[in-house]
Amino acid sequence: EVQLVESGGGLVQAGGSLRLSCAASGFTFDDYSIGWFRQAPGKEREGVSCITPSDGSTYYADSVKGRFTISVDNAKNTVYLQMDRLKPEDPGVYYCAPAPDTNAAGIWRHQHVYDYWGQGTQVTVSS
């Protein structure tokens, strides 16, 4: 059974940092890419970042490039999203999801390529 557990969300002031974790089980990390998405109230869910654990390839939305860093601990089957210099436009529920594709370039933003979704973790940024 595939399980994804996101954690690390919370309330932070603008300019602050949070580190999100996505603990995954039930599938082989090497065969997947893992994406982070976020959804703000009244908005579509959007891709934030993605990593391919087998080769370390990473992808970022332009809005977070240079501020967010995605990483993976293969031994723990956990993907992290380090979020620095948080802005008022960053809040939302952050989700992680696995995509059965190790060539995520060009497709990682598309929700339909992802098989499962976690429950999400809430990120709130105060100005």
Beta strands, then each sheet from edge to edge (+ up, - down):
strand 1: 3-7
strand 2: 10-13
strand 3: 18-25
strand 4: 33-39
strand 5: 46-52
strand 6: 57-60
strand 7: 68-73
strand 8: 78-83
strand 9: 92-99
strand 10: 121-126
sheet 1: 1+ 3- 8+ 7-
sheet 2: 2+ 10+ 9- 4+ 5- 6+
end
